[in-house]
Amino acid sequence: MIPFNAPPVTGSEADYMHSAMASGKLCGDGGFTRRVQQWFEQRCHVPKVLLTPSCTASLEMAALLINIQPGDEVIMPSYTFVSTANAFVLRGAKIIFVDIRPDTMNINETLIETAITEKTRAIVPVHYAGVACDMDKIMALAEKYKLYVIEDAAQGVMSYWKGRALGSIGHIGCFSFHETKNYTAGGEGGATLINDPTLIERAEIIREKGTNRSQFFRGQVDKYTWRDLGSSYLMSDLQAAYLWAQLENADQINQRRLALWQNYYQALQPFAAQGRITLPTIPTDCQHNAHMFYLKLRDQQDRDQLITWLKEAEILSVFHYIPLHSSPAGLQFGEFNGEDRYTTVESERLVRLPMYYNLTDNQQKIVIGSLLSFFS
Ligand SMILES: Cc1ncc(COP(=O)(O)O)c(C=O)c1O
């Protein structure tokens, strides 16, 4: 069986986890956490990176940090993971869904302005498949209407928009290190990127259960107290140790994924040229991280046939994201602005192929062989 995903393994994870254990400090903000945070601060040119238990937790932190209140509106695509919306719904916000662009499956930046009202507080672009949203247009709108931009860069670690790291462009960025992502912190994990320096102090407080404990540990205050709303948004140092092993090989992981992506693309290109399938578009301003390889078939029926065909060949492929606006919670907490021209139909014809760092050349050849026989 060729799985759809396998968590990346580079070889030094166990050693680093042992050394975290030997350090006698396993809770958050230990040595590995600091190393990983600094690595991202330097790589992404971000003033503050805070490791968290998940991207879900990072999005929740972001909603607290920008003071989302009941009745506020938050704009995002409907074609996304539930956490993008939940984080803001938990604070009482109403979600305003905007249609996607079919070429990248990202929020259509030209439709955002019509969704902005007096209640709008934030725009949440989701960089689907690690391919950037049009951040110039989105940041310009945010500036014009004084809105926050929270980048859901769960899939965008080590991707760039005009040379800038995804997650580093909006006021706050959120990464995921879940085992399905390019780099994992031992199964679960996330990071909050604080790009607006005025938010740093409060971000540390929210992450430390609403206390100024971070300042206390740095010797900046002589006791710590309850200052604000907060929760426990720290990652265990054992997980940070696992993640460190991956980051030491970050470029190698990225290159391998890009090579696998390219192999799929080249093999399927002839069918795209015949108009039988649609392949992902990478706009020229984006440098992507090959987070996922997807193709789109003619319709849902064709897509499901391909999934069944691959399954019979013991290859697991998946589709995902039932659009949020038509799901029970989406109907309760959100509203689609304008016409759903692409969100539903495009999501129904999309399928994701096995794509992970440790996928071997041989395994990929088997997948490609099965795809070729399906299309012939
Ligand atoms: C777009 C998007 N946002 C948020 C998340 C949530 O990430 P996590 O599992 O780290 O909480 C995911 C995870 O799949 C995602 O794809």
The ligand as a Tripos MOL2 file, in Angstrom:
@<TRIPOS>MOLECULE
LIG
   16    16     1     0     0
SMALL
NO_CHARGES

@<TRIPOS>ATOM
      1 C1         -5.2710   25.5710    5.9280 C.3       1 LIG1
      2 C2         -5.1260   24.9450    7.2700 C.ar      1 LIG1
      3 N1         -5.3160   25.6880    8.3780 N.ar      1 LIG1
      4 C3         -5.1810   25.1760    9.6020 C.ar      1 LIG1
      5 C4         -4.8630   23.8600    9.7960 C.ar      1 LIG1
      6 C5         -4.7650   23.3280   11.1870 C.3       1 LIG1
      7 O1         -3.4650   22.8900   11.4960 O.3       1 LIG1
      8 P1         -3.1610   22.0310   12.7820 P.3       1 LIG1
      9 O2         -3.5240   20.6230   12.4880 O.co2     1 LIG1
     10 O3         -1.6820   22.2150   13.0110 O.co2     1 LIG1
     11 O4         -3.9410   22.6040   13.9020 O.co2     1 LIG1
     12 C6         -4.6530   23.0330    8.6880 C.ar      1 LIG1
     13 C7         -4.3470   21.6040    8.8810 C.2       1 LIG1
     14 O5         -4.5660   20.7660    8.0740 O.2       1 LIG1
     15 C8         -4.7820   23.5920    7.4040 C.ar      1 LIG1
     16 O6         -4.5820   22.8410    6.2960 O.3       1 LIG1
@<TRIPOS>BOND
     1     1     2 1
     2     2     3 ar
     3     2    15 ar
     4     3     4 ar
     5     4     5 ar
     6     5     6 1
     7     5    12 ar
     8     6     7 1
     9     7     8 1
    10     8     9 2
    11     8    10 1
    12     8    11 1
    13    12    13 1
    14    12    15 ar
    15    13    14 2
    16    15    16 1
@<TRIPOS>SUBSTRUCTURE
     1 LIG1         1 GROUP 0 **** ****
